[in-house]
Amino acid sequence: IWLFPYNFRKLSDLEPQMFEQIVNLTKSLPEEKKYWNKSFLSHLFNTRNLISDIDLIDHRIKLSKEVDLDWPYQEIFNDYRKHGGTVGGLMDALEKFKDEVVGEEKKTNIGQVINEIEKLREKMQNDILENVFCPSQLPLVKNIEDFEKMSKEK
């Protein structure tokens, strides 16, 4: 069984073009500060190992004041990447953002971004597997749910 660091892949480890693709997907996300500041930003930087608890609130406040209000996600994603943010953490924050935002169009747009990032993540996985010799015929395990499912089937 091959384990892929599906949720733990750091954004800083991605090829620059791949990170740029992810950032460009955010152009359809809600621009209103009340949404990205209260919901997305707080979920994104809620991971304790990125920034110490003491500095976390200060960092969020500083970042919310510094970003371009016309397209805040470009700077938010870049900052998250610089602090060791992961693809999984980004996806979790987007899912929570989608749950909290008001309006079907906004929810749909966030859902589309999540789906596109998922496709890119699948592509990254496949690119890695193409360059790895694996004599095993066992399937790939992407997450704990896949592992639990496979262990029950055995």
C-alpha positions as CSV (number, residue, x, y, z in Angstrom):
1,I,0.0,0.0,0.0
2,W,1.4,3.4,-1.0
3,L,0.6,6.3,1.2
4,F,0.5,9.7,-0.4
5,P,0.9,12.9,1.7
6,Y,-2.5,14.0,0.3
7,N,-3.4,16.5,3.0
8,F,0.0,17.2,4.3
9,R,1.6,18.4,1.0
10,K,3.0,21.9,1.8
11,L,2.0,24.7,-0.6
12,S,5.7,25.8,-0.6
13,D,6.6,22.4,-2.1
14,L,4.4,22.9,-5.1
15,E,5.8,24.0,-8.5
16,P,5.3,27.7,-8.9
17,Q,3.0,27.2,-11.8
18,M,0.8,24.9,-9.8
19,F,0.6,27.3,-6.9
20,E,-0.3,30.1,-9.4
21,Q,-3.1,27.9,-10.8
22,I,-4.5,27.5,-7.3
23,V,-4.3,31.2,-6.6
24,N,-6.0,32.1,-9.9
25,L,-8.9,29.9,-9.0
26,T,-9.7,32.3,-6.1
27,K,-10.9,35.1,-8.5
28,S,-14.4,33.8,-8.1
29,L,-14.4,33.7,-4.3
30,P,-16.4,36.2,-2.3
31,E,-14.6,39.6,-2.2
32,E,-16.6,41.0,0.7
33,K,-14.3,41.4,3.7
34,K,-17.0,40.3,6.0
35,Y,-16.8,36.8,4.5
36,W,-13.1,36.3,3.9
37,N,-12.0,38.0,7.1
38,K,-14.5,36.5,9.5
39,S,-14.7,33.0,8.1
40,F,-12.0,32.0,5.6
41,L,-9.0,33.7,7.2
42,S,-9.9,32.5,10.7
43,H,-10.2,28.9,9.5
44,L,-7.1,29.0,7.4
45,F,-4.8,30.2,10.2
46,N,-6.4,28.1,12.9
47,T,-3.7,25.4,12.6
48,R,-1.7,25.8,15.8
49,N,1.6,24.6,14.3
50,L,1.8,27.4,11.7
51,I,1.9,30.3,14.1
52,S,2.0,30.3,17.9
53,D,-1.2,30.9,19.7
54,I,0.0,34.2,21.1
55,D,0.8,35.6,17.6
56,L,-2.2,34.0,15.8
57,I,-4.7,36.8,16.4
58,D,-2.1,39.5,15.8
59,H,-1.2,37.8,12.5
60,R,-4.8,37.6,11.3
61,I,-5.4,41.2,12.1
62,K,-2.2,42.4,10.4
63,L,-2.9,40.3,7.3
64,S,-6.6,41.4,7.1
65,K,-5.4,45.1,7.0
66,E,-2.6,44.5,4.5
67,V,-4.3,42.6,1.7
68,D,-5.6,44.1,-1.5
69,L,-9.4,44.4,-0.9
70,D,-10.1,43.8,-4.6
71,W,-8.5,40.4,-4.6
72,P,-7.4,39.4,-1.0
73,Y,-6.9,35.7,-1.6
74,Q,-3.7,36.1,-3.6
75,E,-1.9,37.6,-0.6
76,I,-3.7,35.4,1.9
77,F,-2.7,32.2,0.0
78,N,0.9,33.4,-0.4
79,D,1.2,34.2,3.3
80,Y,-0.3,30.8,4.2
81,R,2.3,29.2,1.9
82,K,5.1,31.1,3.6
83,H,4.0,29.8,7.0
84,G,4.1,26.2,6.0
85,G,0.4,25.8,5.0
86,T,-0.7,22.6,3.5
87,V,-3.1,21.6,0.7
88,G,-5.2,19.8,3.2
89,G,-5.4,22.8,5.5
90,L,-6.4,25.0,2.6
91,M,-9.2,22.5,1.6
92,D,-10.5,22.3,5.2
93,A,-10.6,26.1,5.4
94,L,-12.5,26.3,2.1
95,E,-15.0,23.7,3.1
96,K,-15.7,25.6,6.4
97,F,-15.8,28.8,4.4
98,K,-18.4,27.3,2.1
99,D,-20.5,26.1,5.1
100,E,-20.5,29.6,6.7
101,V,-21.0,31.9,3.7
102,V,-24.5,33.1,2.9
103,G,-25.9,32.8,-0.6
104,E,-26.1,29.9,-3.0
105,E,-24.0,31.7,-5.7
106,K,-21.2,32.2,-3.2
107,K,-21.5,28.6,-2.0
108,T,-21.4,27.3,-5.6
109,N,-18.3,29.4,-6.4
110,I,-16.5,28.1,-3.4
111,G,-17.5,24.6,-4.2
112,Q,-16.1,25.0,-7.7
113,V,-12.8,26.2,-6.4
114,I,-12.7,23.2,-4.0
115,N,-13.4,20.8,-6.9
116,E,-10.7,22.4,-9.1
117,I,-8.1,22.2,-6.4
118,E,-9.1,18.6,-5.9
119,K,-8.4,17.9,-9.6
120,L,-5.0,19.6,-9.3
121,R,-4.3,17.5,-6.2
122,E,-5.2,14.4,-8.1
123,K,-2.9,15.5,-11.0
124,M,0.0,16.1,-8.5
125,Q,-0.5,12.6,-7.1
126,N,-0.5,11.0,-10.5
127,D,2.6,12.9,-11.5
128,I,4.4,11.6,-8.5
129,L,3.3,8.0,-9.1
130,E,4.5,8.2,-12.7
131,N,8.0,8.8,-11.4
132,V,8.0,6.1,-8.8
133,F,8.5,2.4,-9.4
134,C,6.0,0.4,-7.4
135,P,6.1,-3.3,-7.8
136,S,3.0,-3.7,-5.6
137,Q,-0.4,-4.2,-7.2
138,L,-2.1,-2.8,-4.1
139,P,-4.1,0.4,-4.5
140,L,-3.1,3.8,-3.3
141,V,-4.3,5.1,0.1
142,K,-5.0,8.8,0.0
143,N,-6.5,9.3,3.4
144,I,-7.6,7.6,6.6
145,E,-11.1,6.8,5.1
146,D,-9.4,4.8,2.2
147,F,-7.2,3.0,4.7
148,E,-10.2,2.0,6.9
149,K,-12.2,0.9,3.9
150,M,-9.3,-1.3,2.6
151,S,-8.6,-2.8,6.0
152,K,-12.3,-3.8,6.4
153,E,-12.2,-5.4,2.9
154,K,-9.2,-7.6,3.8
